[in-house]
Amino acid sequence: MSYFFNLVTIVASLWLLSSPSVAEQACIRNYKCISVQKFNCEPVTGSHIIYQTCYFEPERYLIVWLGKHEAAYHFCDVPPDVVSEFRHAPSMGHYYNTSILSRSNNHRFDCRDHVIPDFE
């Protein structure tokens, strides 16, 4: 019984260590750090560019972690269908570049052009 318990403990510990982590806060580039406890956050495992997304649907506010340093960027007034398409895209990097990034869609989701929700 003790051997089985130790084996289960070791396997569970290894699984937890290998599982992608989800941030508890986002330090948005050129903005501030905010808590993402109320957000729907998903780690991304199939992309070399995007590491995680967090979305707060009531405010239509999206945070995307990019690059090897995992810098967080925010986007405002993003509809739920865009977030769903993004998260299920065959290439999240391509979708991000063509449908979310400011220069690709005439600044549609650029937070500089919207009221940023207050998450204090």
mmCIF file of the C-alpha atoms, coordinates in Angstrom:
data_MODEL
# 
_entry.id   MODEL 
# 
loop_
_atom_site.group_PDB 
_atom_site.id 
_atom_site.type_symbol 
_atom_site.label_atom_id 
_atom_site.label_alt_id 
_atom_site.label_comp_id 
_atom_site.label_asym_id 
_atom_site.label_entity_id 
_atom_site.label_seq_id 
_atom_site.pdbx_PDB_ins_code 
_atom_site.Cartn_x 
_atom_site.Cartn_y 
_atom_site.Cartn_z 
_atom_site.occupancy 
_atom_site.B_iso_or_equiv 
_atom_site.pdbx_formal_charge 
_atom_site.auth_seq_id 
_atom_site.auth_comp_id 
_atom_site.auth_asym_id 
_atom_site.auth_atom_id 
_atom_site.pdbx_PDB_model_num 
ATOM 1   C CA . MET A 1 1   ? 0.000   0.000  0.000   1.00 0.00 ? 1   MET A CA 1 
ATOM 2   C CA . SER A 1 2   ? 2.804   2.427  0.881   1.00 0.00 ? 2   SER A CA 1 
ATOM 3   C CA . TYR A 1 3   ? 4.590   1.763  -2.437  1.00 0.00 ? 3   TYR A CA 1 
ATOM 4   C CA . PHE A 1 4   ? 1.381   2.450  -4.390  1.00 0.00 ? 4   PHE A CA 1 
ATOM 5   C CA . PHE A 1 5   ? 0.722   5.679  -2.431  1.00 0.00 ? 5   PHE A CA 1 
ATOM 6   C CA . ASN A 1 6   ? 4.281   6.910  -3.061  1.00 0.00 ? 6   ASN A CA 1 
ATOM 7   C CA . LEU A 1 7   ? 3.996   6.118  -6.761  1.00 0.00 ? 7   LEU A CA 1 
ATOM 8   C CA . VAL A 1 8   ? 0.710   8.013  -7.055  1.00 0.00 ? 8   VAL A CA 1 
ATOM 9   C CA . THR A 1 9   ? 2.217   10.977 -5.202  1.00 0.00 ? 9   THR A CA 1 
ATOM 10  C CA . ILE A 1 10  ? 5.247   11.062 -7.507  1.00 0.00 ? 10  ILE A CA 1 
ATOM 11  C CA . VAL A 1 11  ? 3.147   10.809 -10.674 1.00 0.00 ? 11  VAL A CA 1 
ATOM 12  C CA . ALA A 1 12  ? 0.776   13.550 -9.489  1.00 0.00 ? 12  ALA A CA 1 
ATOM 13  C CA . SER A 1 13  ? 3.707   15.817 -8.598  1.00 0.00 ? 13  SER A CA 1 
ATOM 14  C CA . LEU A 1 14  ? 5.319   15.315 -12.004 1.00 0.00 ? 14  LEU A CA 1 
ATOM 15  C CA . TRP A 1 15  ? 2.010   16.030 -13.753 1.00 0.00 ? 15  TRP A CA 1 
ATOM 16  C CA . LEU A 1 16  ? 1.579   19.278 -11.828 1.00 0.00 ? 16  LEU A CA 1 
ATOM 17  C CA . LEU A 1 17  ? 5.135   20.363 -12.635 1.00 0.00 ? 17  LEU A CA 1 
ATOM 18  C CA . SER A 1 18  ? 4.669   19.652 -16.339 1.00 0.00 ? 18  SER A CA 1 
ATOM 19  C CA . SER A 1 19  ? 1.267   21.313 -16.642 1.00 0.00 ? 19  SER A CA 1 
ATOM 20  C CA . PRO A 1 20  ? 1.261   24.754 -18.253 1.00 0.00 ? 20  PRO A CA 1 
ATOM 21  C CA . SER A 1 21  ? 0.788   27.475 -15.682 1.00 0.00 ? 21  SER A CA 1 
ATOM 22  C CA . VAL A 1 22  ? -1.837  30.163 -15.851 1.00 0.00 ? 22  VAL A CA 1 
ATOM 23  C CA . ALA A 1 23  ? -0.907  33.611 -14.589 1.00 0.00 ? 23  ALA A CA 1 
ATOM 24  C CA . GLU A 1 24  ? -2.681  35.106 -11.597 1.00 0.00 ? 24  GLU A CA 1 
ATOM 25  C CA . GLN A 1 25  ? -1.915  38.604 -12.792 1.00 0.00 ? 25  GLN A CA 1 
ATOM 26  C CA . ALA A 1 26  ? -0.977  40.250 -16.044 1.00 0.00 ? 26  ALA A CA 1 
ATOM 27  C CA . CYS A 1 27  ? 1.577   43.018 -16.234 1.00 0.00 ? 27  CYS A CA 1 
ATOM 28  C CA . ILE A 1 28  ? 0.404   44.662 -19.431 1.00 0.00 ? 28  ILE A CA 1 
ATOM 29  C CA . ARG A 1 29  ? 3.150   46.157 -21.541 1.00 0.00 ? 29  ARG A CA 1 
ATOM 30  C CA . ASN A 1 30  ? 3.127   49.971 -21.288 1.00 0.00 ? 30  ASN A CA 1 
ATOM 31  C CA . TYR A 1 31  ? 0.168   49.874 -18.882 1.00 0.00 ? 31  TYR A CA 1 
ATOM 32  C CA . LYS A 1 32  ? 0.007   48.236 -15.438 1.00 0.00 ? 32  LYS A CA 1 
ATOM 33  C CA . CYS A 1 33  ? -0.397  44.930 -13.642 1.00 0.00 ? 33  CYS A CA 1 
ATOM 34  C CA . ILE A 1 34  ? -3.934  43.638 -13.127 1.00 0.00 ? 34  ILE A CA 1 
ATOM 35  C CA . SER A 1 35  ? -5.419  40.557 -11.505 1.00 0.00 ? 35  SER A CA 1 
ATOM 36  C CA . VAL A 1 36  ? -6.823  37.998 -13.930 1.00 0.00 ? 36  VAL A CA 1 
ATOM 37  C CA . GLN A 1 37  ? -8.630  35.907 -11.305 1.00 0.00 ? 37  GLN A CA 1 
ATOM 38  C CA . LYS A 1 38  ? -12.029 36.711 -12.858 1.00 0.00 ? 38  LYS A CA 1 
ATOM 39  C CA . PHE A 1 39  ? -10.809 36.076 -16.415 1.00 0.00 ? 39  PHE A CA 1 
ATOM 40  C CA . ASN A 1 40  ? -11.203 32.972 -18.518 1.00 0.00 ? 40  ASN A CA 1 
ATOM 41  C CA . CYS A 1 41  ? -7.509  32.108 -18.998 1.00 0.00 ? 41  CYS A CA 1 
ATOM 42  C CA . GLU A 1 42  ? -6.124  29.385 -21.212 1.00 0.00 ? 42  GLU A CA 1 
ATOM 43  C CA . PRO A 1 43  ? -2.502  28.343 -21.611 1.00 0.00 ? 43  PRO A CA 1 
ATOM 44  C CA . VAL A 1 44  ? -1.482  27.824 -25.229 1.00 0.00 ? 44  VAL A CA 1 
ATOM 45  C CA . THR A 1 45  ? 0.641   24.792 -26.047 1.00 0.00 ? 45  THR A CA 1 
ATOM 46  C CA . GLY A 1 46  ? 0.470   24.666 -29.843 1.00 0.00 ? 46  GLY A CA 1 
ATOM 47  C CA . SER A 1 47  ? 2.133   27.998 -30.654 1.00 0.00 ? 47  SER A CA 1 
ATOM 48  C CA . HIS A 1 48  ? 5.711   29.225 -30.513 1.00 0.00 ? 48  HIS A CA 1 
ATOM 49  C CA . ILE A 1 49  ? 4.553   32.853 -30.466 1.00 0.00 ? 49  ILE A CA 1 
ATOM 50  C CA . ILE A 1 50  ? 1.543   32.907 -28.128 1.00 0.00 ? 50  ILE A CA 1 
ATOM 51  C CA . TYR A 1 51  ? 1.837   31.458 -24.627 1.00 0.00 ? 51  TYR A CA 1 
ATOM 52  C CA . GLN A 1 52  ? -1.457  32.299 -22.964 1.00 0.00 ? 52  GLN A CA 1 
ATOM 53  C CA . THR A 1 53  ? -4.722  34.158 -23.414 1.00 0.00 ? 53  THR A CA 1 
ATOM 54  C CA . CYS A 1 54  ? -7.065  35.599 -20.791 1.00 0.00 ? 54  CYS A CA 1 
ATOM 55  C CA . TYR A 1 55  ? -10.472 36.993 -21.644 1.00 0.00 ? 55  TYR A CA 1 
ATOM 56  C CA . PHE A 1 56  ? -13.006 38.879 -19.533 1.00 0.00 ? 56  PHE A CA 1 
ATOM 57  C CA . GLU A 1 57  ? -16.198 38.666 -21.558 1.00 0.00 ? 57  GLU A CA 1 
ATOM 58  C CA . PRO A 1 58  ? -18.351 41.194 -19.600 1.00 0.00 ? 58  PRO A CA 1 
ATOM 59  C CA . GLU A 1 59  ? -15.861 43.921 -20.570 1.00 0.00 ? 59  GLU A CA 1 
ATOM 60  C CA . ARG A 1 60  ? -14.757 42.301 -23.876 1.00 0.00 ? 60  ARG A CA 1 
ATOM 61  C CA . TYR A 1 61  ? -11.140 42.615 -22.728 1.00 0.00 ? 61  TYR A CA 1 
ATOM 62  C CA . LEU A 1 62  ? -8.441  40.259 -24.042 1.00 0.00 ? 62  LEU A CA 1 
ATOM 63  C CA . ILE A 1 63  ? -4.878  39.757 -22.819 1.00 0.00 ? 63  ILE A CA 1 
ATOM 64  C CA . VAL A 1 64  ? -2.352  37.856 -24.934 1.00 0.00 ? 64  VAL A CA 1 
ATOM 65  C CA . TRP A 1 65  ? 1.125   36.774 -23.798 1.00 0.00 ? 65  TRP A CA 1 
ATOM 66  C CA . LEU A 1 66  ? 3.655   36.843 -26.651 1.00 0.00 ? 66  LEU A CA 1 
ATOM 67  C CA . GLY A 1 67  ? 7.268   36.048 -27.348 1.00 0.00 ? 67  GLY A CA 1 
ATOM 68  C CA . LYS A 1 68  ? 10.007  34.213 -25.524 1.00 0.00 ? 68  LYS A CA 1 
ATOM 69  C CA . HIS A 1 69  ? 9.793   36.713 -22.652 1.00 0.00 ? 69  HIS A CA 1 
ATOM 70  C CA . GLU A 1 70  ? 6.006   36.259 -22.496 1.00 0.00 ? 70  GLU A CA 1 
ATOM 71  C CA . ALA A 1 71  ? 5.131   39.957 -22.631 1.00 0.00 ? 71  ALA A CA 1 
ATOM 72  C CA . ALA A 1 72  ? 1.425   40.637 -22.022 1.00 0.00 ? 72  ALA A CA 1 
ATOM 73  C CA . TYR A 1 73  ? -0.542  42.859 -24.415 1.00 0.00 ? 73  TYR A CA 1 
ATOM 74  C CA . HIS A 1 74  ? -4.156  43.922 -24.053 1.00 0.00 ? 74  HIS A CA 1 
ATOM 75  C CA . PHE A 1 75  ? -6.970  44.450 -26.517 1.00 0.00 ? 75  PHE A CA 1 
ATOM 76  C CA . CYS A 1 76  ? -10.282 46.205 -25.908 1.00 0.00 ? 76  CYS A CA 1 
ATOM 77  C CA . ASP A 1 77  ? -13.833 45.651 -27.144 1.00 0.00 ? 77  ASP A CA 1 
ATOM 78  C CA . VAL A 1 78  ? -13.016 42.205 -28.545 1.00 0.00 ? 78  VAL A CA 1 
ATOM 79  C CA . PRO A 1 79  ? -16.213 40.234 -29.242 1.00 0.00 ? 79  PRO A CA 1 
ATOM 80  C CA . PRO A 1 80  ? -16.515 36.692 -27.855 1.00 0.00 ? 80  PRO A CA 1 
ATOM 81  C CA . ASP A 1 81  ? -16.693 35.195 -31.360 1.00 0.00 ? 81  ASP A CA 1 
ATOM 82  C CA . VAL A 1 82  ? -13.301 36.722 -32.246 1.00 0.00 ? 82  VAL A CA 1 
ATOM 83  C CA . VAL A 1 83  ? -11.769 35.246 -29.074 1.00 0.00 ? 83  VAL A CA 1 
ATOM 84  C CA . SER A 1 84  ? -13.269 31.834 -29.846 1.00 0.00 ? 84  SER A CA 1 
ATOM 85  C CA . GLU A 1 85  ? -11.997 31.920 -33.436 1.00 0.00 ? 85  GLU A CA 1 
ATOM 86  C CA . PHE A 1 86  ? -8.574  33.001 -32.173 1.00 0.00 ? 86  PHE A CA 1 
ATOM 87  C CA . ARG A 1 87  ? -8.335  30.229 -29.576 1.00 0.00 ? 87  ARG A CA 1 
ATOM 88  C CA . HIS A 1 88  ? -9.411  27.578 -32.097 1.00 0.00 ? 88  HIS A CA 1 
ATOM 89  C CA . ALA A 1 89  ? -7.464  28.848 -35.108 1.00 0.00 ? 89  ALA A CA 1 
ATOM 90  C CA . PRO A 1 90  ? -5.143  26.364 -36.855 1.00 0.00 ? 90  PRO A CA 1 
ATOM 91  C CA . SER A 1 91  ? -2.435  29.004 -36.478 1.00 0.00 ? 91  SER A CA 1 
ATOM 92  C CA . MET A 1 92  ? -3.013  31.331 -33.541 1.00 0.00 ? 92  MET A CA 1 
ATOM 93  C CA . GLY A 1 93  ? -0.028  33.456 -34.585 1.00 0.00 ? 93  GLY A CA 1 
ATOM 94  C CA . HIS A 1 94  ? -1.467  34.004 -38.055 1.00 0.00 ? 94  HIS A CA 1 
ATOM 95  C CA . TYR A 1 95  ? -4.930  34.784 -36.659 1.00 0.00 ? 95  TYR A CA 1 
ATOM 96  C CA . TYR A 1 96  ? -3.414  37.209 -34.153 1.00 0.00 ? 96  TYR A CA 1 
ATOM 97  C CA . ASN A 1 97  ? -1.438  39.009 -36.858 1.00 0.00 ? 97  ASN A CA 1 
ATOM 98  C CA . THR A 1 98  ? -4.311  39.247 -39.330 1.00 0.00 ? 98  THR A CA 1 
ATOM 99  C CA . SER A 1 99  ? -7.366  39.726 -37.105 1.00 0.00 ? 99  SER A CA 1 
ATOM 100 C CA . ILE A 1 100 ? -6.371  41.115 -33.702 1.00 0.00 ? 100 ILE A CA 1 
ATOM 101 C CA . LEU A 1 101 ? -3.148  43.109 -33.984 1.00 0.00 ? 101 LEU A CA 1 
ATOM 102 C CA . SER A 1 102 ? -3.850  46.837 -34.338 1.00 0.00 ? 102 SER A CA 1 
ATOM 103 C CA . ARG A 1 103 ? -2.062  47.482 -37.605 1.00 0.00 ? 103 ARG A CA 1 
ATOM 104 C CA . SER A 1 104 ? -3.859  44.591 -39.304 1.00 0.00 ? 104 SER A CA 1 
ATOM 105 C CA . ASN A 1 105 ? -7.438  45.674 -38.614 1.00 0.00 ? 105 ASN A CA 1 
ATOM 106 C CA . ASN A 1 106 ? -7.365  49.485 -38.622 1.00 0.00 ? 106 ASN A CA 1 
ATOM 107 C CA . HIS A 1 107 ? -6.846  49.630 -34.823 1.00 0.00 ? 107 HIS A CA 1 
ATOM 108 C CA . ARG A 1 108 ? -10.227 47.994 -34.164 1.00 0.00 ? 108 ARG A CA 1 
ATOM 109 C CA . PHE A 1 109 ? -9.182  46.493 -30.788 1.00 0.00 ? 109 PHE A CA 1 
ATOM 110 C CA . ASP A 1 110 ? -6.460  48.971 -29.824 1.00 0.00 ? 110 ASP A CA 1 
ATOM 111 C CA . CYS A 1 111 ? -6.996  49.983 -26.180 1.00 0.00 ? 111 CYS A CA 1 
ATOM 112 C CA . ARG A 1 112 ? -5.609  53.449 -26.928 1.00 0.00 ? 112 ARG A CA 1 
ATOM 113 C CA . ASP A 1 113 ? -8.860  54.050 -28.834 1.00 0.00 ? 113 ASP A CA 1 
ATOM 114 C CA . HIS A 1 114 ? -11.196 52.575 -26.182 1.00 0.00 ? 114 HIS A CA 1 
ATOM 115 C CA . VAL A 1 115 ? -11.987 52.988 -22.524 1.00 0.00 ? 115 VAL A CA 1 
ATOM 116 C CA . ILE A 1 116 ? -9.880  50.445 -20.646 1.00 0.00 ? 116 ILE A CA 1 
ATOM 117 C CA . PRO A 1 117 ? -11.918 48.594 -18.011 1.00 0.00 ? 117 PRO A CA 1 
ATOM 118 C CA . ASP A 1 118 ? -10.967 49.273 -14.405 1.00 0.00 ? 118 ASP A CA 1 
ATOM 119 C CA . PHE A 1 119 ? -10.039 46.008 -12.660 1.00 0.00 ? 119 PHE A CA 1 
ATOM 120 C CA . GLU A 1 120 ? -9.004  47.514 -9.299  1.00 0.00 ? 120 GLU A CA 1 
# 
